[in-house]
Amino acid sequence: MTNENDSNTLKKIKKIHERIVITVGITMGLALSTYFFTYGMLIDRDATAMIWFQLITTVLFIFGLIFIKRLALVLTKLLLAANSECRQMLKGMTAADLEKA
């Protein structure tokens, strides 16, 4: 019975993790696409502060996309902190552990 519960808990964790990866990835991709198409407009308006904002957040988004699975695992841990079964399984889990399971 415990193996079945552990299996169900692991499936729940993986499902939530995958949804977070997809949601964060799409959100960052849309933001980067928007930045690409508004960059010329900001140059024409001489909006230096917005250009710097876009530059800094672009670098952060790229690092976020590189480490998206780790970022999603942190968000999954925060989201499932109230669930005691999930909390115990997530305690020492890494992103590589989710890929293996």
Residue frames as a rotation matrix with the C-alpha (Angstrom) as fourth column:
MET 1
0.566 0.824 0.000 0.00
0.824 -0.566 0.000 0.00
0.000 0.000 -1.000 0.00
THR 2
0.430 -0.460 -0.777 2.85
0.175 -0.801 0.572 2.41
-0.886 -0.382 -0.264 0.76
ASN 3
-0.657 -0.681 0.324 4.48
0.428 0.017 0.904 1.82
-0.621 0.732 0.280 -2.62
GLU 4
-0.139 0.705 0.695 1.19
0.963 -0.068 0.262 2.65
0.232 0.706 -0.670 -4.31
ASN 5
0.787 0.400 -0.469 0.83
0.542 -0.812 0.217 5.83
-0.294 -0.425 -0.856 -2.22
ASP 6
-0.017 -0.889 -0.458 4.44
0.149 -0.455 0.878 6.79
-0.989 -0.053 0.140 -2.97
SER 7
-0.653 -0.185 0.734 3.85
0.710 0.186 0.679 6.13
-0.262 0.965 0.010 -6.66
ASN 8
0.330 0.864 0.380 0.71
0.913 -0.394 0.104 8.26
0.240 0.312 -0.919 -6.70
THR 9
0.695 -0.143 -0.705 2.45
0.315 -0.821 0.477 11.03
-0.647 -0.553 -0.525 -4.78
LEU 10
-0.406 -0.914 -0.022 5.40
0.286 -0.150 0.947 10.95
-0.868 0.378 0.322 -7.19
LYS 11
-0.396 0.356 0.847 3.04
0.913 0.057 0.403 11.11
0.096 0.933 -0.347 -10.18
LYS 12
0.703 0.691 -0.167 1.28
0.710 -0.694 0.115 14.10
-0.036 -0.200 -0.979 -8.61
ILE 13
0.326 -0.685 -0.652 4.61
0.159 -0.640 0.752 15.87
-0.932 -0.349 -0.099 -8.03
LYS 14
-0.646 -0.611 0.459 5.79
0.512 0.100 0.853 15.16
-0.567 0.786 0.248 -11.59
LYS 15
0.005 0.750 0.661 2.49
0.983 -0.126 0.135 16.38
0.185 0.649 -0.738 -13.06
ILE 16
0.848 0.289 -0.445 2.62
0.423 -0.874 0.238 19.65
-0.320 -0.390 -0.863 -11.14
HIS 17
-0.024 -0.952 -0.304 6.32
0.171 -0.304 0.937 20.09
-0.985 -0.030 0.170 -11.97
GLU 18
-0.584 -0.171 0.794 5.66
0.773 0.181 0.608 19.59
-0.248 0.968 0.027 -15.69
ARG 19
0.458 0.823 0.335 2.79
0.868 -0.495 0.031 22.08
0.191 0.277 -0.942 -15.64
ILE 20
0.703 -0.268 -0.659 4.97
0.187 -0.824 0.535 24.67
-0.686 -0.499 -0.529 -13.93
VAL 21
-0.415 -0.892 0.179 7.78
0.386 0.005 0.922 24.10
-0.823 0.452 0.342 -16.47
ILE 22
-0.325 0.363 0.873 5.36
0.939 0.010 0.345 24.62
0.116 0.932 -0.344 -19.36
THR 23
0.720 0.689 -0.081 3.70
0.692 -0.706 0.148 27.67
0.045 -0.163 -0.986 -17.82
VAL 24
0.471 -0.626 -0.621 6.96
0.112 -0.656 0.746 29.39
-0.875 -0.421 -0.238 -16.88
GLY 25
-0.514 -0.708 0.485 8.54
0.544 0.168 0.822 28.55
-0.663 0.686 0.299 -20.23
ILE 26
-0.018 0.603 0.798 5.62
0.966 -0.197 0.170 29.93
0.259 0.773 -0.579 -22.23
THR 27
0.851 0.355 -0.386 5.46
0.476 -0.832 0.285 33.06
-0.220 -0.427 -0.877 -20.08
MET 28
0.116 -0.895 -0.430 9.18
0.101 -0.420 0.902 33.78
-0.988 -0.148 0.042 -20.47
GLY 29
-0.553 -0.303 0.776 9.02
0.744 0.240 0.624 33.03
-0.375 0.922 0.093 -24.20
LEU 30
0.385 0.777 0.498 6.12
0.890 -0.456 0.025 35.42
0.246 0.433 -0.867 -24.71
ALA 31
0.783 -0.159 -0.601 7.88
0.213 -0.839 0.500 38.13
-0.584 -0.520 -0.623 -22.72
LEU 32
-0.291 -0.957 -0.003 11.05
0.245 -0.077 0.966 37.69
-0.925 0.280 0.257 -24.80
SER 33
-0.338 0.257 0.905 9.00
0.941 0.095 0.324 37.82
-0.003 0.962 -0.274 -28.02
THR 34
0.760 0.649 -0.021 7.31
0.649 -0.757 0.075 41.00
0.033 -0.071 -0.997 -26.85
TYR 35
0.399 -0.713 -0.576 10.68
0.119 -0.583 0.804 42.50
-0.909 -0.389 -0.148 -25.99
PHE 36
-0.491 -0.624 0.607 11.94
0.648 0.204 0.734 41.67
-0.582 0.754 0.304 -29.48
PHE 37
-0.099 0.541 0.835 9.08
0.936 -0.233 0.263 43.47
0.337 0.808 -0.484 -31.20
THR 38
0.881 0.463 -0.092 9.05
0.464 -0.814 0.349 46.51
0.087 -0.351 -0.932 -28.88
TYR 39
0.115 -0.927 -0.356 12.81
0.791 -0.132 0.597 47.11
-0.601 -0.350 0.718 -28.85
GLY 40
-0.538 -0.322 0.779 12.73
0.798 -0.491 0.349 49.31
0.270 0.810 0.521 -31.97
MET 41
0.429 0.787 0.443 9.86
0.489 -0.615 0.618 51.37
0.759 -0.048 -0.649 -30.61
LEU 42
0.803 -0.169 -0.571 11.80
0.519 -0.270 0.811 52.02
-0.291 -0.948 -0.129 -27.39
ILE 43
-0.320 -0.939 0.128 14.87
0.863 -0.233 0.449 53.06
-0.392 0.254 0.884 -29.40
ASP 44
-0.304 0.272 0.913 12.75
0.668 -0.623 0.408 55.55
0.679 0.734 0.008 -31.39
ARG 45
0.721 0.669 0.181 11.24
0.307 -0.542 0.782 57.00
0.621 -0.509 -0.596 -28.21
ASP 46
-0.233 -0.911 0.340 14.64
-0.195 -0.299 -0.934 57.20
0.953 -0.284 -0.108 -26.50
ALA 47
0.731 0.542 0.415 13.27
-0.558 0.124 0.820 55.31
0.393 -0.831 0.393 -23.49
THR 48
-0.192 -0.965 -0.177 16.60
-0.589 0.258 -0.766 54.44
0.785 -0.042 -0.618 -21.92
ALA 49
-0.454 0.051 0.889 15.18
-0.855 0.255 -0.451 53.20
-0.250 -0.966 -0.072 -18.63
MET 50
0.611 0.751 0.249 12.85
-0.615 0.649 -0.448 50.73
-0.498 0.120 0.859 -20.38
ILE 51
0.580 -0.488 -0.652 15.67
-0.482 0.440 -0.758 49.51
0.657 0.754 0.020 -22.62
TRP 52
-0.527 -0.797 0.294 17.79
-0.699 0.210 -0.683 48.81
0.483 -0.566 -0.668 -19.54
PHE 53
-0.077 0.607 0.791 14.85
-0.819 0.414 -0.397 47.06
-0.569 -0.678 0.465 -17.89
GLN 54
0.859 0.423 -0.288 14.40
-0.508 0.638 -0.578 44.88
-0.061 0.643 0.763 -20.95
LEU 55
0.172 -0.887 -0.429 18.11
-0.571 0.265 -0.777 44.13
0.803 0.378 -0.461 -21.15
ILE 56
-0.625 -0.422 0.657 18.37
-0.776 0.245 -0.581 43.07
0.084 -0.873 -0.481 -17.51
THR 57
0.132 0.752 0.646 15.18
-0.686 0.540 -0.488 41.00
-0.715 -0.379 0.587 -17.53
THR 58
0.718 0.044 -0.695 16.18
-0.626 0.477 -0.617 39.37
0.304 0.878 0.370 -20.83
VAL 59
-0.346 -0.915 -0.209 19.39
-0.612 0.389 -0.689 38.11
0.711 -0.111 -0.694 -19.25
LEU 60
-0.592 0.197 0.781 17.43
-0.710 0.332 -0.621 36.87
-0.382 -0.922 -0.057 -16.23
PHE 61
0.534 0.846 -0.009 14.88
-0.715 0.446 -0.539 35.15
-0.452 0.294 0.842 -18.48
ILE 62
0.386 -0.463 -0.798 17.61
-0.629 0.501 -0.594 33.41
0.675 0.732 -0.098 -20.46
PHE 63
-0.750 -0.638 0.177 19.19
-0.545 0.443 -0.712 32.09
0.376 -0.630 -0.679 -17.27
GLY 64
-0.240 0.768 0.593 15.69
-0.751 0.240 -0.615 31.12
-0.615 -0.593 0.519 -16.12
LEU 65
0.697 0.498 -0.516 15.13
-0.717 0.494 -0.491 29.16
0.011 0.713 0.701 -19.32
ILE 66
-0.150 -0.828 -0.541 18.50
-0.593 0.513 -0.621 27.43
0.791 0.228 -0.567 -18.96
PHE 67
-0.972 -0.234 -0.025 17.69
-0.102 0.512 -0.853 26.36
0.213 -0.827 -0.521 -15.40
ILE 68
-0.310 0.944 0.111 13.92
-0.763 -0.317 0.564 26.03
0.567 0.090 0.819 -15.89
LYS 69
0.203 0.415 -0.887 13.61
0.127 0.887 0.445 22.56
0.971 -0.203 0.127 -14.36
ARG 70
-0.604 -0.469 -0.645 15.40
0.706 0.061 -0.705 23.60
0.370 -0.881 0.294 -11.17
LEU 71
-0.918 0.318 0.238 13.32
-0.362 -0.916 -0.173 26.77
0.163 -0.245 0.956 -10.99
ALA 72
-0.034 0.961 -0.276 10.14
-0.594 0.203 0.779 24.75
0.804 0.190 0.564 -11.44
LEU 73
-0.084 -0.050 -0.995 11.22
0.560 0.823 -0.088 22.33
0.824 -0.565 -0.041 -8.71
VAL 74
-0.946 -0.251 -0.204 11.61
0.312 -0.545 -0.778 25.23
0.084 -0.800 0.594 -6.28
LEU 75
-0.608 0.787 0.107 8.16
-0.749 -0.613 0.252 26.50
0.264 0.073 0.962 -7.23
THR 76
0.067 0.606 -0.793 6.75
-0.153 0.791 0.592 22.98
0.986 0.082 0.146 -6.86
LYS 77
-0.522 -0.329 -0.787 8.23
0.689 0.382 -0.616 22.71
0.503 -0.864 0.027 -3.38
LEU 78
-0.981 0.188 0.038 6.66
-0.181 -0.839 -0.513 26.04
-0.064 -0.510 0.858 -2.44
LEU 79
-0.332 0.914 -0.231 3.32
-0.769 -0.121 0.627 25.02
0.545 0.386 0.744 -3.91
LEU 80
0.337 0.457 -0.823 3.21
-0.038 0.880 0.473 21.60
0.941 -0.128 0.314 -2.20
ALA 81
-0.686 -0.676 0.268 4.68
-0.255 -0.121 -0.959 22.69
0.681 -0.727 -0.090 1.15
ALA 82
-0.236 0.684 0.690 1.32
-0.972 -0.173 -0.161 22.24
0.009 -0.709 0.705 2.88
ASN 83
0.728 0.497 -0.473 0.90
-0.541 0.839 0.050 18.62
0.422 0.220 0.880 1.71
SER 84
0.416 -0.591 0.691 2.74
-0.752 0.204 0.627 16.39
-0.512 -0.780 -0.360 4.21
GLU 85
0.647 -0.166 0.744 3.15
0.342 0.936 -0.088 13.39
-0.682 0.311 0.662 1.86
CYS 86
0.807 -0.322 0.495 4.59
0.431 -0.253 -0.866 15.52
0.404 0.912 -0.065 -0.92
ARG 87
0.735 -0.535 0.416 6.76
-0.640 -0.750 0.165 17.51
0.224 -0.388 -0.894 1.49
GLN 88
0.477 -0.559 0.678 8.53
-0.340 0.595 0.729 14.36
-0.811 -0.578 0.094 2.67
MET 89
0.569 -0.249 0.783 9.18
0.711 0.627 -0.317 13.17
-0.412 0.738 0.535 -0.88
LEU 90
0.794 -0.199 0.575 10.35
0.298 -0.696 -0.653 16.61
0.530 0.689 -0.493 -2.01
LYS 91
0.921 -0.366 -0.133 12.70
-0.017 -0.379 0.925 17.07
-0.389 -0.850 -0.356 0.94
GLY 92
0.019 -1.000 0.005 15.88
-0.125 0.003 0.992 15.85
-0.992 -0.020 -0.125 -0.74
MET 93
0.449 0.272 0.851 14.65
0.709 0.471 -0.524 15.68
-0.544 0.839 0.018 -4.34
THR 94
-0.497 -0.587 -0.639 16.53
-0.091 -0.697 0.712 17.25
-0.863 0.412 0.293 -7.22
ALA 95
0.248 0.574 -0.781 15.41
-0.837 -0.279 -0.471 17.95
-0.488 0.770 0.411 -10.77
ALA 96
-0.515 -0.521 -0.680 17.46
-0.786 0.604 0.133 14.96
0.342 0.603 -0.721 -11.97
ASP 97
-0.897 0.230 0.378 15.50
-0.066 0.775 -0.628 12.69
-0.437 -0.588 -0.680 -9.60
LEU 98
0.063 0.984 -0.168 12.24
-0.368 -0.134 -0.920 13.71
-0.928 0.119 0.354 -11.26
GLU 99
0.138 -0.072 -0.988 13.62
-0.990 -0.002 -0.138 12.87
0.008 0.997 -0.072 -14.70
LYS 100
-0.829 -0.527 -0.184 14.75
-0.518 0.849 -0.098 9.41
0.209 0.014 -0.978 -13.57
ALA 101
-0.709 0.581 0.400 11.44
-0.080 0.497 -0.864 8.50
-0.701 -0.644 -0.306 -11.96
